[in-house]
Amino acid sequence: MALTVLLRCDNLDATRHFYQALLGFTVARAGDTLTVEQYGGVLIFTEQDLWHGQPGFTGTFYFSVPDVDALFAALKDRVPLAWPLQVMPYGGREFGIRDCNGYHLAFRQLITG
């Protein structure tokens, strides 16, 4: 089952720039929404306050990637890091960033062998 998440942002243009220019995501605008997609994950952003200030999101969006080391090297000096590239106890190698809206994105690769 695929999951798509709708999130609030303050500025669709700034969000477009962050995801397209800095992260290399595919970006499409449709009316009041911006859809960003990469690595099989889809996020949709809107400037509308559909939640009337509630609820707030307190989690992290994880993207599984084929080469986490190469992606970290490409992004580490371009975006705000939330945590550095590291091996996690669950058997993955990952790093985290903060997007222009304050959301945490993690990019991980499972360690095999």
N, CA, C and O atoms as CSV, one atom per row, in Angstrom:
chain,resi,resn,atom,element,x,y,z
A,1,MET,N,N,0.836,-1.162,0.000
A,1,MET,CA,C,0.000,0.000,0.000
A,1,MET,C,C,0.891,1.239,0.000
A,1,MET,O,O,1.788,1.372,0.833
A,2,ALA,N,N,0.638,2.125,-0.925
A,2,ALA,CA,C,1.390,3.372,-1.008
A,2,ALA,C,C,0.778,4.400,-0.070
A,2,ALA,O,O,-0.428,4.385,0.174
A,3,LEU,N,N,1.598,5.281,0.449
A,3,LEU,CA,C,1.143,6.320,1.362
A,3,LEU,C,C,1.550,7.678,0.802
A,3,LEU,O,O,2.703,7.876,0.418
A,4,THR,N,N,0.607,8.608,0.758
A,4,THR,CA,C,0.867,9.988,0.387
A,4,THR,C,C,0.434,10.853,1.552
A,4,THR,O,O,-0.631,10.629,2.129
A,5,VAL,N,N,1.247,11.842,1.907
A,5,VAL,CA,C,0.983,12.673,3.077
A,5,VAL,C,C,0.740,14.114,2.632
A,5,VAL,O,O,1.497,14.658,1.828
A,6,LEU,N,N,-0.319,14.727,3.158
A,6,LEU,CA,C,-0.628,16.134,2.910
A,6,LEU,C,C,-0.123,16.946,4.092
A,6,LEU,O,O,-0.472,16.666,5.238
A,7,LEU,N,N,0.703,17.955,3.813
A,7,LEU,CA,C,1.333,18.769,4.859
A,7,LEU,C,C,1.101,20.250,4.595
A,7,LEU,O,O,0.953,20.675,3.449
A,8,ARG,N,N,1.071,21.020,5.660
A,8,ARG,CA,C,0.953,22.469,5.524
A,8,ARG,C,C,2.341,23.084,5.385
A,8,ARG,O,O,3.299,22.645,6.020
A,9,CYS,N,N,2.427,24.106,4.541
A,9,CYS,CA,C,3.673,24.874,4.413
A,9,CYS,C,C,3.329,26.354,4.396
A,9,CYS,O,O,2.176,26.730,4.183
A,10,ASP,N,N,4.327,27.185,4.619
A,10,ASP,CA,C,4.107,28.628,4.613
A,10,ASP,C,C,4.235,29.240,3.232
A,10,ASP,O,O,3.647,30.287,2.960
A,11,ASN,N,N,5.004,28.593,2.348
A,11,ASN,CA,C,5.290,29.182,1.047
A,11,ASN,C,C,5.513,28.082,0.024
A,11,ASN,O,O,6.510,27.363,0.091
A,12,LEU,N,N,4.589,27.943,-0.928
A,12,LEU,CA,C,4.719,26.893,-1.945
A,12,LEU,C,C,5.936,27.106,-2.839
A,12,LEU,O,O,6.583,26.140,-3.243
A,13,ASP,N,N,6.251,28.358,-3.152
A,13,ASP,CA,C,7.411,28.622,-4.015
A,13,ASP,C,C,8.718,28.234,-3.337
A,13,ASP,O,O,9.589,27.635,-3.969
A,14,ALA,N,N,8.866,28.570,-2.057
A,14,ALA,CA,C,10.075,28.194,-1.318
A,14,ALA,C,C,10.153,26.669,-1.186
A,14,ALA,O,O,11.234,26.087,-1.278
A,15,THR,N,N,9.012,26.036,-0.973
A,15,THR,CA,C,8.975,24.578,-0.866
A,15,THR,C,C,9.351,23.939,-2.192
A,15,THR,O,O,10.098,22.961,-2.221
A,16,ARG,N,N,8.839,24.485,-3.290
A,16,ARG,CA,C,9.195,23.985,-4.623
A,16,ARG,C,C,10.709,24.070,-4.822
A,16,ARG,O,O,11.337,23.101,-5.248
A,17,HIS,N,N,11.278,25.206,-4.521
A,17,HIS,CA,C,12.726,25.388,-4.699
A,17,HIS,C,C,13.511,24.380,-3.866
A,17,HIS,O,O,14.434,23.745,-4.377
A,18,PHE,N,N,13.157,24.224,-2.594
A,18,PHE,CA,C,13.889,23.317,-1.720
A,18,PHE,C,C,13.870,21.889,-2.269
A,18,PHE,O,O,14.914,21.252,-2.405
A,19,TYR,N,N,12.684,21.402,-2.578
A,19,TYR,CA,C,12.561,20.007,-3.003
A,19,TYR,C,C,13.084,19.775,-4.418
A,19,TYR,O,O,13.671,18.728,-4.691
A,20,GLN,N,N,12.884,20.722,-5.312
A,20,GLN,CA,C,13.319,20.533,-6.698
A,20,GLN,C,C,14.800,20.869,-6.880
A,20,GLN,O,O,15.563,20.036,-7.370
A,21,ALA,N,N,15.208,22.057,-6.499
A,21,ALA,CA,C,16.574,22.512,-6.751
A,21,ALA,C,C,17.591,21.876,-5.809
A,21,ALA,O,O,18.692,21.532,-6.238
A,22,LEU,N,N,17.241,21.714,-4.537
A,22,LEU,CA,C,18.218,21.205,-3.577
A,22,LEU,C,C,18.188,19.686,-3.432
A,22,LEU,O,O,19.238,19.054,-3.315
A,23,LEU,N,N,16.978,19.093,-3.439
A,23,LEU,CA,C,16.877,17.643,-3.237
A,23,LEU,C,C,16.717,16.852,-4.533
A,23,LEU,O,O,16.910,15.637,-4.530
A,24,GLY,N,N,16.373,17.503,-5.629
A,24,GLY,CA,C,16.226,16.797,-6.901
A,24,GLY,C,C,14.923,16.020,-7.037
A,24,GLY,O,O,14.830,15.108,-7.859
A,25,PHE,N,N,13.913,16.371,-6.239
A,25,PHE,CA,C,12.617,15.705,-6.330
A,25,PHE,C,C,11.875,16.157,-7.581
A,25,PHE,O,O,12.117,17.255,-8.081
A,26,THR,N,N,10.983,15.330,-8.086
A,26,THR,CA,C,10.050,15.720,-9.128
A,26,THR,C,C,8.962,16.540,-8.457
A,26,THR,O,O,8.427,16.140,-7.423
A,27,VAL,N,N,8.631,17.686,-9.039
A,27,VAL,CA,C,7.692,18.610,-8.412
A,27,VAL,C,C,6.605,18.985,-9.409
A,27,VAL,O,O,6.895,19.252,-10.576
A,28,ALA,N,N,5.356,19.007,-8.957
A,28,ALA,CA,C,4.239,19.417,-9.808
A,28,ALA,C,C,3.281,20.266,-8.989
A,28,ALA,O,O,2.940,19.922,-7.857
A,29,ARG,N,N,2.854,21.372,-9.569
A,29,ARG,CA,C,1.889,22.242,-8.883
A,29,ARG,C,C,0.524,22.047,-9.513
A,29,ARG,O,O,0.396,22.005,-10.737
A,30,ALA,N,N,-0.490,21.927,-8.679
A,30,ALA,CA,C,-1.871,21.816,-9.135
A,30,ALA,C,C,-2.726,22.690,-8.226
A,30,ALA,O,O,-3.032,22.305,-7.098
A,31,GLY,N,N,-3.104,23.842,-8.707
A,31,GLY,CA,C,-3.916,24.754,-7.905
A,31,GLY,C,C,-3.205,25.183,-6.648
A,31,GLY,O,O,-2.126,25.771,-6.705
A,32,ASP,N,N,-3.808,24.889,-5.509
A,32,ASP,CA,C,-3.270,25.305,-4.214
A,32,ASP,C,C,-2.362,24.263,-3.583
A,32,ASP,O,O,-2.050,24.358,-2.396
A,33,THR,N,N,-1.931,23.268,-4.355
A,33,THR,CA,C,-1.072,22.227,-3.793
A,33,THR,C,C,0.183,22.039,-4.621
A,33,THR,O,O,0.229,22.367,-5.807
A,34,LEU,N,N,1.192,21.505,-3.968
A,34,LEU,CA,C,2.470,21.184,-4.601
A,34,LEU,C,C,2.786,19.737,-4.244
A,34,LEU,O,O,2.860,19.390,-3.065
A,35,THR,N,N,2.969,18.901,-5.244
A,35,THR,CA,C,3.297,17.498,-5.022
A,35,THR,C,C,4.774,17.291,-5.307
A,35,THR,O,O,5.262,17.668,-6.373
A,36,VAL,N,N,5.492,16.690,-4.355
A,36,VAL,CA,C,6.910,16.380,-4.525
A,36,VAL,C,C,7.062,14.867,-4.403
A,36,VAL,O,O,6.425,14.229,-3.565
A,37,GLU,N,N,7.918,14.308,-5.257
A,37,GLU,CA,C,8.028,12.844,-5.307
A,37,GLU,C,C,9.461,12.431,-5.609
A,37,GLU,O,O,10.131,13.007,-6.466
A,38,GLN,N,N,9.909,11.411,-4.876
A,38,GLN,CA,C,11.236,10.840,-5.104
A,38,GLN,C,C,11.342,9.565,-4.277
A,38,GLN,O,O,10.746,9.465,-3.204
A,39,TYR,N,N,12.087,8.611,-4.765
A,39,TYR,CA,C,12.366,7.362,-4.053
A,39,TYR,C,C,11.084,6.621,-3.664
A,39,TYR,O,O,11.057,5.917,-2.654
A,40,GLY,N,N,10.037,6.774,-4.452
A,40,GLY,CA,C,8.784,6.100,-4.179
A,40,GLY,C,C,7.923,6.786,-3.138
A,40,GLY,O,O,6.833,6.301,-2.834
A,41,GLY,N,N,8.375,7.899,-2.583
A,41,GLY,CA,C,7.606,8.640,-1.584
A,41,GLY,C,C,6.986,9.882,-2.191
A,41,GLY,O,O,7.577,10.532,-3.054
A,42,VAL,N,N,5.787,10.202,-1.730
A,42,VAL,CA,C,5.062,11.368,-2.229
A,42,VAL,C,C,4.611,12.217,-1.046
A,42,VAL,O,O,3.996,11.717,-0.104
A,43,LEU,N,N,4.926,13.506,-1.111
A,43,LEU,CA,C,4.437,14.475,-0.135
A,43,LEU,C,C,3.669,15.547,-0.899
A,43,LEU,O,O,4.102,15.982,-1.966
A,44,ILE,N,N,2.541,15.969,-0.361
A,44,ILE,CA,C,1.765,17.058,-0.952
A,44,ILE,C,C,1.739,18.202,0.054
A,44,ILE,O,O,1.479,17.997,1.239
A,45,PHE,N,N,2.010,19.404,-0.432
A,45,PHE,CA,C,2.037,20.588,0.430
A,45,PHE,C,C,0.923,21.548,0.029
A,45,PHE,O,O,0.574,21.660,-1.146
A,46,THR,N,N,0.375,22.233,1.018
A,46,THR,CA,C,-0.611,23.284,0.798
A,46,THR,C,C,-0.342,24.421,1.776
A,46,THR,O,O,0.134,24.197,2.889
A,47,GLU,N,N,-0.652,25.637,1.350
A,47,GLU,CA,C,-0.550,26.784,2.254
A,47,GLU,C,C,-1.829,26.946,3.081
A,47,GLU,O,O,-1.858,27.715,4.041
A,48,GLN,N,N,-2.867,26.230,2.710
A,48,GLN,CA,C,-4.135,26.321,3.428
A,48,GLN,C,C,-4.026,25.678,4.809
A,48,GLN,O,O,-3.371,24.648,4.972
A,49,ASP,N,N,-4.657,26.280,5.779
A,49,ASP,CA,C,-4.683,25.702,7.126
A,49,ASP,C,C,-5.941,24.843,7.257
A,49,ASP,O,O,-6.927,25.253,7.870
A,50,LEU,N,N,-5.891,23.666,6.681
A,50,LEU,CA,C,-7.027,22.750,6.693
A,50,LEU,C,C,-7.270,22.157,8.078
A,50,LEU,O,O,-8.334,21.592,8.332
A,51,TRP,N,N,-6.298,22.282,8.967
A,51,TRP,CA,C,-6.365,21.673,10.294
A,51,TRP,C,C,-6.646,22.697,11.381
A,51,TRP,O,O,-6.703,22.350,12.561
A,52,HIS,N,N,-6.823,23.957,10.995
A,52,HIS,CA,C,-7.125,25.044,11.942
A,52,HIS,C,C,-6.108,25.091,13.084
A,52,HIS,O,O,-6.460,25.238,14.255
A,53,GLY,N,N,-4.856,24.963,12.709
A,53,GLY,CA,C,-3.771,25.037,13.677
A,53,GLY,C,C,-3.476,23.730,14.399
A,53,GLY,O,O,-2.471,23.643,15.104
A,54,GLN,N,N,-4.314,22.713,14.247
A,54,GLN,CA,C,-4.111,21.416,14.907
A,54,GLN,C,C,-4.337,20.305,13.897
A,54,GLN,O,O,-5.118,20.534,12.973
A,55,PRO,N,N,-3.763,19.181,13.974
A,55,PRO,CA,C,-2.673,18.810,14.873
A,55,PRO,C,C,-1.328,19.179,14.274
A,55,PRO,O,O,-1.240,19.462,13.079
A,56,GLY,N,N,-0.294,19.180,15.076
A,56,GLY,CA,C,1.060,19.409,14.591
A,56,GLY,C,C,1.728,18.076,14.302
A,56,GLY,O,O,1.413,17.070,14.938
A,57,PHE,N,N,2.632,18.063,13.362
A,57,PHE,CA,C,3.335,16.824,13.030
A,57,PHE,C,C,4.626,16.756,13.831
A,57,PHE,O,O,5.380,17.728,13.869
A,58,THR,N,N,4.891,15.618,14.474
A,58,THR,CA,C,6.069,15.487,15.323
A,58,THR,C,C,6.959,14.318,14.920
A,58,THR,O,O,7.790,13.884,15.717
A,59,GLY,N,N,6.809,13.800,13.712
A,59,GLY,CA,C,7.572,12.627,13.303
A,59,GLY,C,C,8.638,12.939,12.271
A,59,GLY,O,O,9.028,14.090,12.072
A,60,THR,N,N,9.096,11.885,11.625
A,60,THR,CA,C,10.111,11.967,10.579
A,60,THR,C,C,9.636,11.156,9.388
A,60,THR,O,O,9.108,10.057,9.555
A,61,PHE,N,N,9.822,11.690,8.186
A,61,PHE,CA,C,9.503,10.962,6.959
A,61,PHE,C,C,10.758,10.243,6.487
A,61,PHE,O,O,11.785,10.880,6.254
A,62,TYR,N,N,10.686,8.923,6.343
A,62,TYR,CA,C,11.823,8.114,5.918
A,62,TYR,C,C,11.704,7.758,4.447
A,62,TYR,O,O,10.651,7.318,3.987
A,63,PHE,N,N,12.791,7.950,3.715
A,63,PHE,CA,C,12.889,7.545,2.322
A,63,PHE,C,C,13.988,6.492,2.221
A,63,PHE,O,O,15.114,6.729,2.659
A,64,SER,N,N,13.674,5.340,1.653
A,64,SER,CA,C,14.691,4.317,1.397
A,64,SER,C,C,15.370,4.660,0.085
A,64,SER,O,O,14.702,4.872,-0.927
A,65,VAL,N,N,16.690,4.716,0.097
A,65,VAL,CA,C,17.453,5.127,-1.088
A,65,VAL,C,C,18.482,4.049,-1.439
A,65,VAL,O,O,18.915,3.293,-0.569
A,66,PRO,N,N,18.871,3.981,-2.711
A,66,PRO,CA,C,19.816,2.941,-3.124
A,66,PRO,C,C,21.257,3.191,-2.689
A,66,PRO,O,O,22.010,2.233,-2.515
A,67,ASP,N,N,21.668,4.458,-2.507
A,67,ASP,CA,C,23.052,4.765,-2.149
A,67,ASP,C,C,23.068,5.950,-1.184
A,67,ASP,O,O,23.216,7.099,-1.602
A,68,VAL,N,N,22.916,5.664,0.099
A,68,VAL,CA,C,22.809,6.715,1.107
A,68,VAL,C,C,24.113,7.506,1.231
A,68,VAL,O,O,24.080,8.701,1.527
A,69,ASP,N,N,25.256,6.859,1.010
A,69,ASP,CA,C,26.536,7.571,1.100
A,69,ASP,C,C,26.659,8.636,0.022
A,69,ASP,O,O,27.091,9.755,0.299
A,70,ALA,N,N,26.283,8.298,-1.200
A,70,ALA,CA,C,26.352,9.260,-2.304
A,70,ALA,C,C,25.367,10.410,-2.087
A,70,ALA,O,O,25.693,11.568,-2.347
A,71,LEU,N,N,24.171,10.088,-1.611
A,71,LEU,CA,C,23.181,11.133,-1.364
A,71,LEU,C,C,23.637,12.058,-0.240
A,71,LEU,O,O,23.486,13.275,-0.346
A,72,PHE,N,N,24.188,11.504,0.824
A,72,PHE,CA,C,24.708,12.330,1.915
A,72,PHE,C,C,25.805,13.259,1.404
A,72,PHE,O,O,25.817,14.444,1.736
A,73,ALA,N,N,26.717,12.735,0.605
A,73,ALA,CA,C,27.798,13.560,0.056
A,73,ALA,C,C,27.244,14.702,-0.796
A,73,ALA,O,O,27.782,15.809,-0.778
A,74,ALA,N,N,26.180,14.435,-1.533
A,74,ALA,CA,C,25.594,15.453,-2.405
A,74,ALA,C,C,24.804,16.511,-1.621
A,74,ALA,O,O,24.710,17.655,-2.066
A,75,LEU,N,N,24.241,16.151,-0.473
A,75,LEU,CA,C,23.358,17.067,0.240
A,75,LEU,C,C,23.946,17.734,1.473
A,75,LEU,O,O,23.456,18.788,1.879
A,76,LYS,N,N,24.974,17.163,2.081
A,76,LYS,CA,C,25.439,17.586,3.406
A,76,LYS,C,C,25.806,19.061,3.507
A,76,LYS,O,O,25.676,19.646,4.583
A,77,ASP,N,N,26.253,19.670,2.435
A,77,ASP,CA,C,26.625,21.081,2.477
A,77,ASP,C,C,25.561,21.988,1.865
A,77,ASP,O,O,25.754,23.200,1.769
A,78,ARG,N,N,24.425,21.395,1.447
A,78,ARG,CA,C,23.387,22.168,0.755
A,78,ARG,C,C,22.119,22.363,1.562
A,78,ARG,O,O,21.345,23.284,1.300
A,79,VAL,N,N,21.902,21.493,2.551
A,79,VAL,CA,C,20.659,21.538,3.328
A,79,VAL,C,C,20.977,21.421,4.819
A,79,VAL,O,O,22.037,20.910,5.180
A,80,PRO,N,N,20.085,21.881,5.682
A,80,PRO,CA,C,20.323,21.760,7.125
A,80,PRO,C,C,20.226,20.302,7.584
A,80,PRO,O,O,19.204,19.646,7.384
A,81,LEU,N,N,21.296,19.809,8.197
A,81,LEU,CA,C,21.297,18.441,8.709
A,81,LEU,C,C,20.592,18.389,10.066
A,81,LEU,O,O,20.792,19.256,10.916
A,82,ALA,N,N,19.767,17.361,10.252
A,82,ALA,CA,C,19.157,17.101,11.554
A,82,ALA,C,C,20.038,16.137,12.338
A,82,ALA,O,O,20.167,16.264,13.555
A,83,TRP,N,N,20.649,15.166,11.644
A,83,TRP,CA,C,21.656,14.271,12.218
A,83,TRP,C,C,22.535,13.758,11.093
A,83,TRP,O,O,22.080,13.632,9.956
A,84,PRO,N,N,23.795,13.459,11.399
A,84,PRO,CA,C,24.760,13.052,10.375
A,84,PRO,C,C,24.559,11.591,9.944
A,84,PRO,O,O,23.802,10.840,10.560
A,85,LEU,N,N,25.233,11.229,8.909
A,85,LEU,CA,C,25.220,9.855,8.415
A,85,LEU,C,C,25.769,8.934,9.493
A,85,LEU,O,O,26.853,9.166,10.030
A,86,GLN,N,N,25.011,7.884,9.806
A,86,GLN,CA,C,25.420,6.967,10.870
A,86,GLN,C,C,24.755,5.611,10.690
A,86,GLN,O,O,23.740,5.481,10.006
A,87,VAL,N,N,25.349,4.611,11.316
A,87,VAL,CA,C,24.770,3.267,11.334
A,87,VAL,C,C,23.829,3.196,12.529
A,87,VAL,O,O,24.192,3.574,13.643
A,88,MET,N,N,22.622,2.711,12.284
A,88,MET,CA,C,21.604,2.642,13.325
A,88,MET,C,C,21.491,1.218,13.865
A,88,MET,O,O,21.840,0.269,13.163
A,89,PRO,N,N,21.014,1.051,15.088
A,89,PRO,CA,C,20.902,-0.276,15.696
A,89,PRO,C,C,19.998,-1.236,14.918
A,89,PRO,O,O,20.154,-2.451,15.037
A,90,TYR,N,N,19.067,-0.719,14.133
A,90,TYR,CA,C,18.154,-1.588,13.392
A,90,TYR,C,C,18.782,-2.188,12.134
A,90,TYR,O,O,18.148,-2.984,11.441
A,91,GLY,N,N,20.009,-1.813,11.844
A,91,GLY,CA,C,20.698,-2.368,10.678
A,91,GLY,C,C,20.642,-1.497,9.446
A,91,GLY,O,O,20.804,-1.985,8.328
A,92,GLY,N,N,20.418,-0.235,9.635
A,92,GLY,CA,C,20.386,0.698,8.513
A,92,GLY,C,C,21.441,1.769,8.665
A,92,GLY,O,O,21.979,1.998,9.748
A,93,ARG,N,N,21.718,2.414,7.560
A,93,ARG,CA,C,22.639,3.548,7.525
A,93,ARG,C,C,21.787,4.719,7.077
A,93,ARG,O,O,21.117,4.637,6.048
A,94,GLU,N,N,21.801,5.819,7.839
A,94,GLU,CA,C,20.887,6.912,7.537
A,94,GLU,C,C,21.438,8.263,7.967
A,94,GLU,O,O,22.398,8.356,8.732
A,95,PHE,N,N,20.796,9.306,7.448
A,95,PHE,CA,C,21.013,10.672,7.916
A,95,PHE,C,C,19.690,11.406,7.817
A,95,PHE,O,O,18.777,10.975,7.112
A,96,GLY,N,N,19.596,12.522,8.533
A,96,GLY,CA,C,18.366,13.294,8.518
A,96,GLY,C,C,18.621,14.746,8.191
A,96,GLY,O,O,19.689,15.289,8.474
A,97,ILE,N,N,17.608,15.374,7.581
A,97,ILE,CA,C,17.671,16.800,7.261
A,97,ILE,C,C,16.385,17.467,7.742
A,97,ILE,O,O,15.401,16.797,8.055
A,98,ARG,N,N,16.411,18.802,7.796
A,98,ARG,CA,C,15.210,19.602,8.035
A,98,ARG,C,C,14.890,20.333,6.750
A,98,ARG,O,O,15.759,20.969,6.153
A,99,ASP,N,N,13.638,20.242,6.323
A,99,ASP,CA,C,13.282,20.957,5.108
A,99,ASP,C,C,12.975,22.419,5.432
A,99,ASP,O,O,13.069,22.836,6.586
A,100,CYS,N,N,12.615,23.182,4.426
A,100,CYS,CA,C,12.375,24.616,4.587
A,100,CYS,C,C,11.138,24.924,5.431
A,100,CYS,O,O,10.926,26.074,5.814
A,101,ASN,N,N,10.324,23.917,5.723
A,101,ASN,CA,C,9.137,24.089,6.548
A,101,ASN,C,C,9.316,23.564,7.965
A,101,ASN,O,O,8.403,23.655,8.786
A,102,GLY,N,N,10.506,23.008,8.253
A,102,GLY,CA,C,10.770,22.462,9.573
A,102,GLY,C,C,10.488,20.977,9.715
A,102,GLY,O,O,10.665,20.423,10.800
A,103,TYR,N,N,10.048,20.309,8.634
A,103,TYR,CA,C,9.798,18.870,8.689
A,103,TYR,C,C,11.115,18.114,8.616
A,103,TYR,O,O,12.049,18.545,7.940
A,104,HIS,N,N,11.187,16.980,9.317
A,104,HIS,CA,C,12.375,16.126,9.267
A,104,HIS,C,C,12.196,15.054,8.203
A,104,HIS,O,O,11.174,14.370,8.149
A,105,LEU,N,N,13.211,14.924,7.363
A,105,LEU,CA,C,13.267,13.874,6.352
A,105,LEU,C,C,14.496,13.034,6.642
A,105,LEU,O,O,15.570,13.578,6.901
A,106,ALA,N,N,14.359,11.728,6.602
A,106,ALA,CA,C,15.495,10.828,6.787
A,106,ALA,C,C,15.672,10.015,5.515
A,106,ALA,O,O,14.700,9.633,4.863
A,107,PHE,N,N,16.913,9.763,5.179
A,107,PHE,CA,C,17.250,8.956,4.011
A,107,PHE,C,C,18.064,7.774,4.510
A,107,PHE,O,O,19.096,7.946,5.159
A,108,ARG,N,N,17.592,6.574,4.202
A,108,ARG,CA,C,18.229,5.382,4.775
A,108,ARG,C,C,18.458,4.320,3.717
A,108,ARG,O,O,17.796,4.267,2.681
A,109,GLN,N,N,19.425,3.485,4.029
A,109,GLN,CA,C,19.750,2.314,3.220
A,109,GLN,C,C,19.977,1.164,4.197
A,109,GLN,O,O,20.771,1.282,5.130
A,110,LEU,N,N,19.283,0.064,3.981
A,110,LEU,CA,C,19.493,-1.091,4.843
A,110,LEU,C,C,20.855,-1.707,4.549
A,110,LEU,O,O,21.280,-1.777,3.395
A,111,ILE,N,N,21.526,-2.148,5.592
A,111,ILE,CA,C,22.839,-2.796,5.452
A,111,ILE,C,C,22.584,-4.287,5.267
A,111,ILE,O,O,21.927,-4.927,6.088
A,112,THR,N,N,23.109,-4.820,4.186
A,112,THR,CA,C,22.932,-6.255,3.927
A,112,THR,C,C,24.263,-6.965,4.115
A,112,THR,O,O,25.333,-6.392,3.913
A,113,GLY,N,N,24.163,-8.208,4.501
A,113,GLY,CA,C,25.369,-9.029,4.613
A,113,GLY,C,C,25.936,-9.159,5.971
A,113,GLY,O,O,26.950,-9.831,6.154
